[in-house]
Amino acid sequence: MNQTLLQVLMLFAAGLVAGSINVVAGGGSMITLPLMIFLGLPPTVANGTNRVAILVQNVGAVWGFSRRGFFETPWLRFVAPPAILGALLGTWMGVVIGDAPFQRILAVVMVLVAVWTVWKPPRSGEGAPVDPAGLSRKARTLFLGVFFLVGVFGGFIQAGIGFLILGATSALGLDLVRGNALKVLLVLLFTPLALAGYAMAGRVDWAMGIALACGNLVGSQVGVRFTVLKGHAWVRRVVVVMVVLFFSVCEILPFANRTELA
């Protein structure tokens, strides 16, 4: 088996696992980013290339949720504008920053996301408003700010954004099934903007991205099926497990020395 075919199979397999994880919980990029860097991509190019797979994955996930009756239009209208604006800023940050600073920032941010998620994991949202109109002006302002920062994070790094969105949607009153449906739809909206920004800056390896995306697409359908069939309680257990694994990977992976693997 030649090296190129082996790389394609590795990327497809990683994408399949990551796509399933991303739809159910989050953190799948902690598999794909290190793999692409290991296979020779600079960290910033791996960050851009990952968006090809994320885009395809969420197209599949949105289709899967919508045909099962999960489509959070009122919430999407509320959270999408600030998230898209934030993603534009985050993409600009990801494009202008160099590989060495990006590695240091990635290491710090990943640990912070993991710690925050362990400290305040997504809950069922019982007792919270279930419609944007039910939020007070103060709450609306707070959540608009939160989703702007979610967009910045998604445009800049992406890895771990699922945990942040599920935390926010749980606080808004959505269970983890509806929260996942909103998550994939929101990420689908701003990912094309991020991908275009990285592509114009020459930070996308399309061959690796497409191989990874094929796996992510298959994985997204697995993730949707299990999310809908198993329900909130099962998804919550998966989220908790993924948060622990995510935190462990953040502690173990030597991002500061990752260029040695390239």
C-alpha positions in Angstrom: 0.0 0.0 0.0 1.6 3.3 -1.1 1.9 6.2 1.3 -0.8 8.4 -0.4 -3.4 5.6 -0.2 -2.5 5.0 3.4 -2.9 8.7 4.2 -6.3 8.8 2.5 -7.5 5.8 4.5 -6.2 7.3 7.8 -7.9 10.6 7.0 -11.2 8.9 6.1 -11.2 6.8 9.3 -10.3 9.8 11.4 -13.1 11.8 9.7 -15.6 9.0 10.3 -14.9 8.9 14.0 -14.6 12.7 14.3 -17.9 13.3 12.4 -19.8 11.0 14.7 -18.3 12.6 17.8 -18.8 16.2 16.5 -22.5 15.7 15.9 -23.2 13.9 19.2 -21.0 16.1 21.4 -17.9 17.8 20.1 -14.2 17.6 20.2 -13.7 15.6 17.0 -11.2 18.1 15.7 -8.9 16.9 18.5 -8.5 13.8 16.3 -8.3 15.4 12.9 -6.0 18.4 13.6 -3.2 16.4 15.2 -3.4 13.8 12.4 -3.1 16.3 9.7 -0.2 18.0 11.4 1.4 14.6 11.9 1.0 14.0 8.1 2.9 17.1 7.3 0.6 20.1 7.3 1.6 23.3 9.1 -0.7 23.9 12.0 -2.4 26.9 10.4 -3.0 24.9 7.1 -4.4 22.0 9.1 -6.7 24.5 10.8 -8.0 25.7 7.4 -8.2 22.3 5.9 -10.3 21.0 8.8 -13.0 23.4 7.6 -13.6 21.3 4.4 -14.6 18.3 6.5 -16.6 20.4 9.0 -18.6 22.0 6.2 -19.4 18.6 4.5 -20.1 17.0 7.9 -22.6 19.7 8.9 -24.4 19.6 5.5 -25.0 15.9 6.2 -25.9 16.5 9.8 -28.4 19.3 9.0 -30.1 17.1 6.4 -30.3 14.2 8.9 -31.8 16.3 11.7 -34.2 18.2 9.4 -35.7 15.1 7.9 -36.4 13.8 11.4 -38.2 17.0 12.3 -35.5 18.9 14.2 -35.0 22.4 12.8 -34.6 25.2 15.3 -35.5 28.2 13.1 -36.5 30.8 15.8 -33.3 30.1 17.7 -31.2 30.2 14.6 -32.6 33.6 13.7 -31.6 34.8 17.1 -28.0 33.4 17.4 -26.8 33.3 13.8 -26.1 37.0 13.2 -23.7 37.5 16.1 -22.1 34.1 15.4 -21.5 35.0 11.8 -20.0 38.4 12.7 -17.8 36.7 15.2 -16.7 34.0 12.7 -15.5 36.7 10.3 -13.3 38.2 13.0 -12.1 34.8 14.1 -11.2 33.8 10.5 -9.2 37.0 10.1 -7.3 36.2 13.3 -6.6 32.7 12.0 -5.3 33.9 8.7 -3.0 36.6 9.9 -1.4 34.7 12.8 1.7 32.6 12.2 2.3 28.9 12.9 4.2 29.3 16.2 1.8 31.7 17.8 -1.1 29.6 16.7 0.3 26.5 18.3 0.7 28.3 21.6 -2.8 29.8 21.5 -4.3 26.4 20.5 -2.7 24.7 23.4 -4.0 27.3 25.9 -7.4 27.6 24.4 -8.0 23.8 24.3 -7.1 23.4 27.9 -9.4 26.4 28.8 -12.3 24.9 26.8 -11.9 21.5 28.4 -11.7 23.0 32.0 -14.7 25.2 31.4 -16.7 22.3 30.0 -15.8 20.0 32.9 -16.7 22.7 35.4 -20.0 23.6 33.8 -21.1 20.7 31.5 -24.3 21.0 29.3 -27.5 20.3 31.2 -31.1 19.6 30.1 -32.0 23.3 30.4 -35.1 22.5 32.4 -36.8 25.7 33.7 -35.2 28.0 31.1 -37.1 29.8 28.3 -37.8 27.6 25.3 -38.4 30.5 22.9 -36.2 33.6 22.2 -39.2 35.8 22.9 -39.1 34.5 26.5 -35.7 36.0 27.2 -35.3 39.3 29.1 -33.5 42.1 27.5 -30.5 41.5 29.7 -30.5 37.8 28.8 -30.8 38.5 25.1 -27.8 40.9 25.3 -25.8 38.3 27.2 -26.5 35.5 24.8 -25.9 37.7 21.8 -22.5 38.3 23.2 -21.9 34.7 24.0 -22.7 33.6 20.4 -20.5 36.4 19.0 -17.6 34.8 21.0 -18.7 31.4 19.8 -18.4 32.6 16.2 -15.0 34.1 16.9 -13.8 30.8 18.4 -15.3 28.9 15.4 -13.7 31.1 12.9 -10.3 31.0 14.6 -9.9 27.4 15.9 -13.1 25.4 15.7 -11.9 22.5 17.8 -14.1 22.1 20.8 -16.7 24.5 19.7 -19.4 21.9 20.0 -19.0 21.9 23.8 -19.3 25.7 23.9 -22.5 25.7 21.8 -24.1 22.9 23.8 -23.4 24.8 27.0 -25.0 27.9 25.6 -28.0 26.1 24.1 -28.6 24.2 27.4 -28.6 27.6 29.2 -31.2 28.8 26.6 -33.5 25.9 27.5 -32.8 23.4 24.7 -32.3 19.7 25.5 -29.1 18.1 24.0 -30.9 16.7 21.0 -32.4 20.1 20.0 -29.2 21.7 21.0 -27.2 19.5 18.7 -29.6 20.2 15.8 -29.1 24.0 16.3 -25.3 23.4 16.7 -24.8 21.8 13.4 -27.1 24.3 11.6 -25.2 27.3 13.1 -21.8 25.9 12.3 -23.0 25.2 8.8 -23.8 28.9 8.3 -20.5 30.3 9.3 -18.1 27.6 8.2 -18.3 28.5 4.4 -17.1 32.0 5.3 -14.2 30.7 7.4 -13.3 28.2 4.7 -13.3 30.9 2.0 -11.0 33.1 4.1 -8.5 30.3 4.7 -8.7 29.2 1.1 -8.0 32.7 -0.2 -5.0 32.8 2.2 -3.7 29.5 0.7 -4.2 27.7 4.0 -6.3 24.7 2.7 -4.9 21.4 1.4 -7.9 20.3 -0.7 -6.7 16.8 -1.2 -6.5 16.1 2.5 -9.6 18.1 3.2 -11.7 16.0 0.7 -10.4 12.7 2.0 -11.2 13.8 5.6 -14.6 15.2 4.5 -15.7 11.9 3.1 -15.2 10.3 6.5 -16.9 13.2 8.3 -20.0 12.9 6.1 -20.5 9.3 6.9 -19.8 9.9 10.5 -22.3 12.7 10.6 -25.1 10.3 9.7 -24.1 7.9 12.4 -24.0 10.8 14.9 -27.5 12.1 13.9 -29.0 8.6 14.1 -27.7 7.9 17.6 -28.6 11.4 18.8 -32.2 11.1 17.8 -32.7 7.5 18.7 -30.9 7.5 22.0 -32.2 10.9 23.3 -31.0 13.5 25.8 -29.8 11.2 28.6 -27.6 9.1 26.3 -26.2 12.2 24.6 -25.4 13.7 28.0 -23.4 10.7 29.0 -21.5 10.8 25.7 -20.8 14.5 26.2 -19.4 13.9 29.7 -17.1 11.1 28.4 -15.9 13.3 25.5 -15.2 16.2 27.8 -13.0 14.0 29.9 -11.2 12.6 26.9 -10.9 16.1 25.4 -9.3 17.4 28.6 -6.9 14.4 28.7 -5.8 15.0 25.1 -5.3 18.7 25.8 -3.0 17.8 28.7 -1.1 15.2 26.8 -0.6 16.5 23.3 2.6 18.5 23.0 1.2 21.3 20.8 4.2 23.5 21.6 6.5 21.0 19.9 4.1 19.9 17.2 6.3 21.2 14.4 8.7 18.4 15.1 6.0 16.0 13.7 5.5 18.0 10.5 
